[in-house]
Amino acid sequence: MLLAGFSTFLFLLNLAMLLIAVVALFIAVTAREDAYRAADKQTKMFWLIILGVTVAVNLLVPMLFLQIAGLVASIVFMVDVRPALQQVSGGGRGGRRGGSSSDGPYGPYNGGR
């Protein structure tokens, strides 16, 4: 019973790593080539190769060491490259440009002051 639970956990872990890699690859494919240069990041082709190899490793060669290396690359892309690409491309959360978490629909919320 314990072994079945552990194998289920490993399956879910592999699925999560694959999902992160696929999402990162999709974002890398859809971003413009010039945005990578403007954000002063590696080239688009570099990230497509790294993330494509990550997806292939997760699908074809499920070795945990290689999957963790790919996970690190995917996380670096998601937390470093993606926000820089969004900033350069003018994309923000919810279509808002700038603004803070305290902004309401009619401007900043200052607590009734």
C-alpha positions in Angstrom: 0.0 0.0 0.0 2.8 2.4 0.8 4.6 1.6 -2.4 1.4 2.3 -4.4 1.1 5.7 -2.7 4.7 6.5 -3.4 4.3 5.6 -7.1 1.2 7.8 -7.3 3.2 10.7 -5.7 6.0 10.2 -8.2 3.6 10.1 -11.1 2.0 13.4 -9.9 5.5 14.9 -9.5 6.4 13.9 -13.0 3.2 15.2 -14.4 3.7 18.6 -12.6 7.3 18.9 -14.0 6.0 18.1 -17.5 3.2 20.7 -17.2 5.6 23.4 -16.1 7.9 22.6 -18.9 5.1 22.6 -21.5 3.7 25.9 -20.3 7.2 27.5 -20.3 7.8 26.2 -23.8 4.5 27.5 -25.0 5.3 31.0 -23.6 8.8 30.9 -25.2 7.3 30.0 -28.6 4.7 32.7 -28.5 7.0 35.5 -27.4 8.5 37.8 -30.0 12.2 37.3 -31.0 13.0 41.0 -30.5 11.6 41.0 -27.0 14.4 38.6 -25.9 17.0 41.0 -27.2 15.3 44.1 -25.7 15.0 42.3 -22.3 18.7 41.5 -22.5 18.1 37.8 -22.1 19.4 34.8 -24.0 18.0 34.3 -27.6 14.7 32.8 -28.3 16.3 29.8 -30.0 18.4 29.2 -26.9 15.2 29.0 -24.7 13.4 26.9 -27.3 16.2 24.4 -27.4 16.5 24.2 -23.6 12.8 24.0 -22.9 12.2 21.6 -25.8 14.9 19.2 -24.5 13.2 19.5 -21.1 9.8 18.5 -22.5 11.5 15.6 -24.4 13.3 14.4 -21.3 10.1 14.5 -19.3 8.3 12.5 -21.9 10.9 10.0 -23.2 13.7 9.6 -20.6 12.1 9.9 -17.1 15.4 10.1 -15.2 14.9 12.2 -12.0 18.3 13.9 -12.3 17.6 15.1 -15.8 14.1 16.1 -15.0 15.2 18.2 -12.0 17.8 20.0 -14.3 14.9 20.7 -16.7 12.7 21.9 -13.9 15.4 24.4 -12.8 15.6 25.7 -16.4 11.8 26.0 -16.6 11.6 27.8 -13.3 14.4 30.2 -14.3 12.5 30.9 -17.5 9.2 31.5 -15.7 10.5 33.7 -12.9 13.2 35.6 -14.7 12.8 35.6 -18.5 9.0 35.7 -18.7 8.5 38.8 -16.5 11.2 40.6 -18.5 9.5 39.7 -21.8 6.2 40.9 -20.5 7.7 44.2 -19.3 9.4 44.8 -22.7 6.3 43.7 -24.6 4.0 46.0 -22.6 1.9 43.1 -21.3 0.8 43.1 -17.7 -1.5 41.3 -15.5 -5.1 41.7 -16.5 -4.2 44.1 -19.3 -3.2 46.8 -16.8 0.0 48.7 -17.4 1.7 49.7 -14.2 -0.5 50.0 -11.1 -0.2 48.3 -7.8 -2.2 45.8 -5.9 -4.1 48.5 -4.1 -5.5 50.0 -7.3 -9.2 49.8 -7.6 -11.3 50.2 -10.8 -11.3 54.0 -10.6 -7.7 54.5 -9.3 -5.6 53.9 -6.2 -7.4 53.0 -3.0 -6.0 55.0 -0.1 -8.1 53.6 2.7 -10.7 56.4 2.8 -8.2 59.2 3.5 
